[in-house]
Amino acid sequence: MNFRRALVSAIVALTGLVFAYAYQVPTLPEPVPTDGDVRLFSGQRALAHIERIAVEPRPTGSPGLARARTYLIQTLRSTSPRFQIETQEALVVESFVPGIASATRVKNIVARLPGTDDSGRPLLLLAHYDTVVNAPGANDDGAGIATVLELVRALVERGPRRNDLIVLFTDGEERGMLGARAYYQQHSRGREPAIVFNFEARGNSGPALLFQSGPDSAWLVREFARFAQDPAASSVAQELFRILPYGTDFSVFAKGGLPGLNFAYINNTIYYHSAFDTPESVDVRSLQHHGENVLELLAHLAEQDLSALRDAPGESDGPAAAPRSRTPTYFLFGERLVVYASAWNACLLALAWLLYLIFFAGELARRPLAFLRNFFAPVWIGLASALSVWIVWRGIVLTLYPDLVATLPMGETYRAGWIKAGLQCVGLACGLWMYVKCFAGRARSPVEFMSGSLAFWLAAATLCVAYAPGAAYLFVWPLLFVMPLWALVRLRRGDGPLLSGDLPVLLLALPALAILFAPIVRFLFFGLLSTTTQPLTMLVYSPWLAWLALPLAATSARRLRRGVLACFVLAAGVGIIGGGQAAAFGNHQPRPNSLFYVYDAGENRLARFSCDSRLDAWVRGQLEPPAGVDRIRGSVASESNQAPSLAEFLPILRACLPGLRQPVGVHLDGAAWRRSGVQGPLAELLSSEILPNGDHSITLRIRSRRGAPGVYAFVRSTGMIEDARIDGVAVPVSRFAAGKSDPGPVGILMRRLARRVFGRAVDFAGWSGVMLASSGRSDFQLSFRVSGSDPKPGPIGDEVRDRIEVRLVDHTNGLPAVGAPPTPRTQAMYPGGRFPFTDGVFVVQSYGF
C-alpha cells in the first residue's frame, strides 16, 4: 500500500474513531447508596419513592392518584416540618383541537419551604404525579417526582438557605399540562417563581439531557455548565421541541416568560406510556444523573439574590441582570458544554459568508452549471439516503420481522439501538457511494465540488439563524473550520487533483465535524425520534458526508473505496439481523396488544374492538364472532350482518385521537350487561329557554352513574353551538393548541396543516365535543346556546325547534367481568398499542332535547 492510500485509510479510520468517541454518552454515575452521605443526592433513596408510588396507574381523578397524593404530602412533611403544604383544586378548561374542549378538575400539591430572606423570589421544582390510564409511570413521571423529593431532602440536610423553595407536583399533565396551567393562571403566587426546574422522562435510561431552557436563560445554562459534573445538553432539542407537537409542564412557565431548565432522559422509549413502565425498568444510574447534575446548582442559586432577575436589561454573567436575548445556544464539544447567546450565530454566519465570497464566489461566475449541480448534490443525495433507509425498514426489516409493528406505537422496538445503528449504516453506505460516484463522474475538481457543497451549507445555516437559532451551530461552526482549510488547499493546488499533501489539511476539519454531530445523533435521533423516523437523520448526515466522502473519492484505489462501503453494508446487516433477533417478544419482552369494549346502554348494543395494526393470536381469539355473527372487520362478512364500526358508537373519538386507525371489532350479546344493571351517563335537563333573539339556551347536569373518572359529551344540532360553559367557565372551542410557545414560521405552517386535518376529522356528522374529567366530582353542569336554527310550524300551530342531540360517553379502566369476559393475557403480553384507552369500557347514552 502506497503512502497516499495509507494516508486516506488513516483519515477514514481516525474520523471513525473520533466519531465513536464523541458518540459515547456521558459516563453515568454510580448511584449513591441509601446509607450514603445525607448531603448528597442518592439514586437509591430516590428509587425507594418510585417503588412506593408506581404500583398502579394514576390517571387524573383515580383512586391511585389519591393514594399517591397522600404519600407525597406525608413525605414532604417528614422531610421538613417547615413545609407549608396545600392542595390546589381547580377547574381547567382548554381546547386543543377545534370543536373539542377538555375540562378537568385537577389537584396540585403545592409545598413551600421558607428561606431566611422574606424579600427574595423562590425557586420552583416541578414534576407531575399523574399518569396515562394504563401505565404505573415509574419513569414518567415517577422519576421526576422522586428526583424532586430527594433534591429537597439533600438541600434541607445542608441547612437553611436564603431563598424559598416551592415544590409543585402537578395533576393533569397527561391531559395537556392542565395542572401547570392551573397553578400559573389561577394560583395567587403562580407567577412569583424566579427560576423553574422541571424533571421528566421519555424512556427508562440514558443521560439526563437538558433539552429546553426558558427565555433569558443563557446565564442559567452557563451556571449549569459550571456546576454539573457530567452535563448533557443541546439547544437543537429546544428547536425540535418548539416545532414538534410535544409539551411538558415547563412549556407553560416558559411561555409566561420565566427562566428555567427542563431535563429528561429519553433512551428506550418503548417503556414510555406503557404498562411496562414499572420500578424494575428504571435505570438507577439515570436517576442518579437526573439529580446529581442539578443539586449543586440549586444549592448555589438558593443563596443568590434573585429579586432583580427579570428587572434589569443587558448581558450579565449572573442572575442580578439576566440577558434579554433569544434562546441561548449550547452544545457538547467533547466533554465540555459550550454556551453562548444565539445572537453570536449571526456574527459567525456573517464571517462565514465573507470567507466564502473571498475564496469561492468566483466558482459561480466561472462554472454556473457545475456550481448549481454541486449545490443541490447534498439535497438529492440526502433524500436518496433517507429513501434507502425507509425502503430497507419497510421492505426488509418489517418483512423479516413483521411482529415488530406491534411496538411501533410506543416509538421503537425492544433494544432498538441495534436496528437504528443498522439503518444508519444503510443510509451512510448509500450516501458515500453516491458522493463517490458524483465526484468521480462529474466534479473532477475538489474545489468545484466543495464550492457548491459549502454554498448549500451556508444557505442551511442562514435559515437556521433566522428561524432556529439554537440549531445554527451545527452548520456555522463546521463552516468556520472547513472553509479556511479548503481555501488553503485551493491556493496550494488550484483546480488540480487532490494530492496526498493536502489530506493532512482536511484532517484538521473532520474531528470538529464528528464531535459536533455525534452528540446530536446520539441524544436526539437515537432517543427522541423513533425507529420509523430514522430516515430524517440522513438529511442531517448528508452535508457532513460530502466532506467525509471527498478524501475517499480522491484516491484511485478502488479496492479501498469498495472496502469501506462493504464495511458499512456489513455493519448494516449485522445491526438489522441482530436487532431483529434481540427485539423478539417473550416473557421478558412482552408484546403489547389492545382490547376495549363499547356498550350503547340506550340501544343495548355491545361490541369488542382492537386497534392493533397486526392482530396476535390472543386478540384474534377475543374477536372470534359468536354463533350467528359473521367474521371480524377486514375479512369476509355478509351484507346482512356486518362487523361493527367504532363510528356507530363514538362518532367523534377518532377526531379526539388523530392518527387512530380504524379498529377491528365484533358484535356481542348485550343482554347480560343490561341484566347486570350497567347504566350510561345521565344528562338531566336543568333549563331550556328560547331567548328573545331566537337562540335556544340549554343547561344540563351531566354525571356518570358508574362513577367513571372520564365523561365525554358530544352535541349535534343544525344550528351553531355557541357560548358553551362548564360549571360557568367558558369553553374556548375556537382556540387551537392553547398555551404553546411561539412555534416560528415553520411551526406555524405545520400547525396550519394540522388544523386543516383536525378540522376535517372533527366534523363527524356535525358533532362537537367536550371531554369532561370528573376527578372525584360526581357531576358537571354544561350550558350552551344554539343559534341559527330556524323554527318550523308544529302540528297545532306551535313553533317546533330542530332536535338537539346529546351523546354521553363515560370510560372506566379495566376489562369487564360481566357477560363473556376475555381470557387472561399470558406473561408474554401486556395492554398497550396505539389506542391509549386499551383495556377499558366505554358506555354510551344518547339524549334528545
PyMOL commands that set and color helices and strands:
alter all, ss='L'
color gray80, all
select helices_A, chain A and resi 3-23+43-53+63-79+142-157+173-175+178-186+218-227+235-243+249-255+269-271+279-281+284-301+319-321+343-359+362-366+368-375+377-400+402-410+416-441+446-467+469-471+473-493+500-507+510-528+531-533+535-554+558-582+617-622+646-649+653-656+671-675+744-762
alter helices_A, ss='H'
color red, helices_A
select strands_A, chain A and resi 84-97+100-113+123-128+165-170+195-201+209-213+260-265+329-333+336-340+591-593+596-600+605-610+664-668+682-690+696-703+710-716+720-726+729-730+768-773+779-787+792-793+799-800+805-813+829-831+840-848
alter strands_A, ss='S'
color yellow, strands_A
deselect
rebuild
show_as cartoon
